[in-house]
Amino acid sequence: MNTLMKAYERTNRTTANPKQALLLLYDHAISNLAKCEQIVVNNQGRGAYKHLVKAQEIITGLANSLSYDGQLKEISTRLFSLYQNMMVKLSRVNLESGETTILAEVRGMLEELREAWRQAKG
């Protein structure tokens, strides 16, 4: 299990609100993609890789943590498709090209999901 998911589980156990832990994961993924974008724009390709990988690990962790029990099945299926789409897009990123369109697109998707979760009750 990767370090971020361990931190999520630890936070989840020690806080009364798992929603806060979920929002934290989104924040870290968004932050890593933003850093990756900035490094790519500044033409420092190699430094961007670690941030891209961290974002991918978080997205994978989010996908793997979905629950398909009862009423959660439909939303989990849709979220899994979104996460899978993000991973496909991120696999196409060329960090040395100077192009950040895909990074910005995935970051935007994560920001929208984060905002939806932030507004959700619970």
Backbone as numpy.savetxt, mean C-alpha at the origin, in Angstrom:
# Nx Ny Nz CAx CAy CAz Cx Cy Cz
7.13 -13.85 7.57 6.28 -12.68 7.57 7.18 -11.45 7.57
6.82 -10.46 6.74 7.70 -9.30 6.65 7.56 -8.41 7.88
8.51 -7.54 8.04 8.61 -6.68 9.21 7.40 -5.78 9.36
6.90 -5.25 8.25 5.75 -4.34 8.32 4.50 -5.05 8.82
4.29 -6.26 8.36 3.11 -7.00 8.81 3.25 -7.36 10.29
4.46 -7.63 10.74 4.67 -7.89 12.16 4.35 -6.64 12.97
4.77 -5.49 12.46 4.47 -4.23 13.15 2.96 -3.97 13.17
2.31 -4.28 12.06 0.84 -4.13 11.99 0.18 -5.01 13.04
0.58 -6.26 13.11 -0.02 -7.18 14.08 0.27 -6.73 15.51
1.47 -6.25 15.77 1.82 -5.76 17.10 0.97 -4.54 17.45
0.83 -3.62 16.49 0.00 -2.44 16.71 -1.45 -2.85 16.90
-1.88 -3.80 16.11 -3.25 -4.29 16.19 -3.54 -4.87 17.57
-2.58 -5.57 18.16 -2.76 -6.17 19.48 -2.71 -5.13 20.59
-1.94 -4.07 20.38 -1.73 -3.12 21.46 -2.64 -1.90 21.39
-3.39 -1.74 20.32 -4.32 -0.62 20.23 -5.74 -1.14 20.27
-6.63 -0.27 20.69 -8.04 -0.65 20.75 -8.68 -0.52 19.38
-7.97 0.08 18.44 -8.59 0.38 17.16 -7.77 -0.17 15.99
-8.17 -1.32 15.45 -7.44 -1.88 14.29 -7.49 -0.96 13.07
-8.52 -0.11 13.01 -8.63 0.84 11.90 -7.41 1.76 11.87
-6.92 2.17 13.03 -5.73 3.02 13.09 -4.51 2.30 12.52
-4.40 1.02 12.80 -3.28 0.24 12.27 -3.38 0.13 10.75
-4.59 -0.06 10.24 -4.80 -0.14 8.80 -4.44 1.18 8.13
-4.88 2.28 8.73 -4.56 3.60 8.18 -3.05 3.85 8.19
-2.39 3.35 9.22 -0.94 3.47 9.31 -0.25 2.74 8.16
-0.74 1.56 7.83 -0.18 0.82 6.69 -0.36 1.59 5.39
-1.57 2.12 5.19 -1.80 2.95 4.00 -0.84 4.14 3.98
-0.69 4.80 5.13 0.23 5.95 5.21 1.64 5.57 4.80
2.11 4.42 5.27 3.47 3.99 4.94 3.61 3.65 3.45
2.61 3.01 2.88 2.67 2.69 1.46 2.67 3.97 0.63
1.79 4.90 0.99 1.71 6.18 0.27 3.02 6.95 0.40
3.57 7.00 1.59 4.82 7.70 1.84 5.97 7.09 1.03
6.03 5.78 1.00 7.11 5.13 0.24 6.99 5.38 -1.25
5.76 5.39 -1.78 5.60 5.69 -3.20 5.95 7.14 -3.50
5.59 8.05 -2.59 5.95 9.47 -2.78 7.47 9.65 -2.77
8.14 8.98 -1.85 9.62 9.05 -1.81 10.21 8.47 -3.08
9.65 7.36 -3.52 10.12 6.72 -4.75 9.97 7.69 -5.94
8.82 8.33 -6.04 8.58 9.30 -7.11 9.62 10.42 -7.07
9.85 10.95 -5.89 10.78 12.06 -5.73 12.20 11.65 -6.16
12.61 10.47 -5.78 13.94 9.99 -6.14 14.05 9.79 -7.65
13.00 9.23 -8.25 13.00 9.00 -9.71 13.09 10.34 -10.44
12.30 11.32 -9.99 12.31 12.64 -10.63 13.69 13.28 -10.52
14.35 13.07 -9.39 15.69 13.62 -9.19 16.78 12.75 -9.81
16.35 11.73 -10.57 17.26 10.88 -11.32 18.26 10.15 -10.42
17.77 9.62 -9.33 18.61 8.84 -8.42 18.07 7.42 -8.34
17.77 6.83 -9.48 17.09 5.55 -9.62 17.31 4.49 -8.56
18.53 4.22 -8.18 18.80 3.12 -7.25 18.15 3.33 -5.88
18.16 4.53 -5.38 17.57 4.81 -4.08 16.07 4.59 -4.06
15.45 4.66 -5.22 14.00 4.51 -5.32 13.57 3.06 -5.09
14.43 2.13 -5.41 14.06 0.71 -5.38 13.57 0.26 -4.00
14.28 0.66 -2.95 13.90 0.20 -1.61 12.51 0.73 -1.24
12.16 1.93 -1.67 10.84 2.47 -1.37 9.75 1.78 -2.19
10.07 1.44 -3.42 9.13 0.69 -4.24 8.85 -0.67 -3.62
9.89 -1.36 -3.20 9.74 -2.68 -2.59 8.93 -2.60 -1.30
9.19 -1.60 -0.47 8.42 -1.45 0.77 6.94 -1.25 0.48
6.63 -0.42 -0.50 5.23 -0.20 -0.87 4.60 -1.50 -1.36
5.33 -2.25 -2.18 4.83 -3.53 -2.68 4.59 -4.52 -1.53
5.49 -4.54 -0.56 5.32 -5.44 0.59 4.06 -5.09 1.37
3.81 -3.80 1.54 2.62 -3.38 2.27 1.36 -3.76 1.52
1.35 -3.51 0.22 0.18 -3.85 -0.59 -0.06 -5.35 -0.56
0.99 -6.13 -0.66 0.87 -7.59 -0.57 0.32 -8.00 0.79
0.83 -7.37 1.83 0.34 -7.65 3.18 -1.13 -7.30 3.34
-1.54 -6.18 2.78 -2.95 -5.80 2.83 -3.81 -6.84 2.12
-3.36 -7.28 0.96 -4.10 -8.29 0.20 -4.18 -9.61 0.97
-3.08 -9.99 1.59 -3.05 -11.26 2.31 -3.84 -11.24 3.61
-4.14 -10.06 4.11 -4.86 -9.96 5.39 -6.37 -9.88 5.22
-6.84 -9.89 3.99 -8.28 -9.80 3.75 -9.01 -11.02 4.30
-10.23 -10.78 4.78 -11.06 -11.85 5.30 -12.22 -12.07 4.33
-12.50 -13.31 4.03 -13.57 -13.64 3.09 -14.76 -14.28 3.78
-14.88 -14.06 5.08 -15.97 -14.63 5.85 -17.24 -13.80 5.71
-18.34 -14.47 5.49 -19.66 -13.84 5.50 -19.78 -12.61 4.64
-20.19 -11.52 5.28 -20.45 -10.27 4.58 -19.18 -9.61 4.04
-18.03 -10.04 4.50 -16.77 -9.45 4.06 -16.31 -9.96 2.70
-16.92 -11.04 2.24 -16.45 -11.69 1.01 -16.45 -10.74 -0.19
-17.54 -10.02 -0.40 -17.65 -9.16 -1.57 -16.63 -8.02 -1.55
-16.55 -7.34 -0.42 -15.60 -6.22 -0.33 -14.16 -6.72 -0.41
-13.89 -7.86 0.22 -12.53 -8.41 0.18 -12.15 -8.81 -1.23
-13.09 -9.35 -1.98 -12.83 -9.73 -3.37 -12.50 -8.50 -4.20
-13.25 -7.43 -3.99 -12.99 -6.19 -4.73 -11.66 -5.56 -4.32
-11.39 -5.54 -3.03 -10.11 -5.00 -2.57 -8.94 -5.81 -3.10
-9.09 -7.14 -3.10 -8.01 -7.98 -3.62 -7.73 -7.64 -5.08
-8.78 -7.43 -5.86 -8.60 -7.07 -7.27 -7.86 -5.73 -7.40
-8.22 -4.77 -6.55 -7.52 -3.48 -6.57 -6.05 -3.63 -6.20
-5.78 -4.37 -5.14 -4.39 -4.58 -4.72 -3.60 -5.31 -5.81
-4.23 -6.30 -6.42 -3.58 -7.05 -7.50 -3.27 -6.12 -8.68
-4.21 -5.26 -9.01 -4.02 -4.30 -10.09 -2.85 -3.38 -9.77
-2.77 -2.92 -8.52 -1.66 -2.06 -8.11 -0.33 -2.77 -8.28
-0.29 -4.04 -7.88 0.96 -4.79 -7.97 1.39 -5.00 -9.43
0.43 -5.24 -10.29 0.75 -5.39 -11.72 1.32 -4.08 -12.24
0.67 -2.98 -11.91 1.15 -1.67 -12.36 2.57 -1.40 -11.84
2.79 -1.66 -10.55 4.10 -1.39 -9.96 5.19 -2.29 -10.55
4.81 -3.46 -11.02 5.80 -4.35 -11.64 6.28 -3.81 -12.98
5.56 -2.85 -13.52 5.91 -2.27 -14.82 6.73 -0.98 -14.70
6.98 -0.55 -13.47 7.71 0.70 -13.25 9.17 0.53 -13.66
9.65 1.50 -14.42 11.07 1.57 -14.77 11.65 2.74 -14.00
12.36 2.45 -12.93 12.87 3.48 -12.04 13.92 4.37 -12.68
14.52 3.94 -13.74 15.59 4.71 -14.36 15.09 5.59 -15.49
13.79 5.50 -15.79 13.24 6.24 -16.92 12.93 7.70 -16.60
12.80 8.01 -15.31 12.39 9.36 -14.93 10.88 9.53 -14.97
10.17 8.52 -15.37 8.71 8.54 -15.50 8.06 8.09 -14.19
7.14 8.90 -13.68 6.50 8.58 -12.40 4.98 8.41 -12.51
4.46 8.32 -13.71 3.01 8.24 -13.90 2.40 7.06 -13.16
2.99 5.89 -13.28 2.45 4.70 -12.63 2.54 4.84 -11.11
3.66 5.32 -10.63 3.83 5.51 -9.18 2.75 6.46 -8.65
2.53 7.57 -9.35 1.53 8.55 -8.92 0.12 7.95 -8.99
-0.13 7.15 -10.01 -1.45 6.53 -10.15 -1.74 5.58 -8.99
-0.79 4.72 -8.67 -0.98 3.77 -7.57 -1.07 4.51 -6.24
-0.24 5.53 -6.07 -0.31 6.33 -4.84 -1.69 6.96 -4.70
-2.23 7.45 -5.79 -3.58 8.03 -5.78 -4.64 7.01 -5.40
-4.50 5.80 -5.92 -5.44 4.73 -5.58 -5.39 4.44 -4.08
-4.18 4.37 -3.54 -4.01 4.11 -2.11 -4.58 5.26 -1.27
-4.38 6.48 -1.74 -4.91 7.63 -1.02 -6.43 7.59 -0.97
-7.06 7.20 -2.07 -8.52 7.08 -2.10 -9.01 5.99 -1.15
-8.34 4.85 -1.15 -8.72 3.77 -0.24 -8.52 4.19 1.21
-7.40 4.86 1.48 -7.14 5.32 2.84 -8.24 6.26 3.31
-8.64 7.17 2.45 -9.68 8.13 2.81 -11.02 7.42 3.05
-11.31 6.42 2.24 -12.56 5.66 2.43 -12.54 4.95 3.78
-11.42 4.34 4.13 -11.31 3.67 5.43 -11.36 4.68 6.57
-10.75 5.84 6.36 -10.77 6.87 7.40 -12.20 7.31 7.71
-13.00 7.41 6.66 -14.38 7.86 6.83 -15.31 6.74 7.31
-14.87 5.50 7.17 -15.72 4.37 7.56 -15.94 4.36 9.07
-17.09 3.92 9.47 -17.40 3.82 10.90 -16.63 2.66 11.49
-16.29 2.81 12.76 -15.62 1.70 13.46 -14.32 2.04 14.05
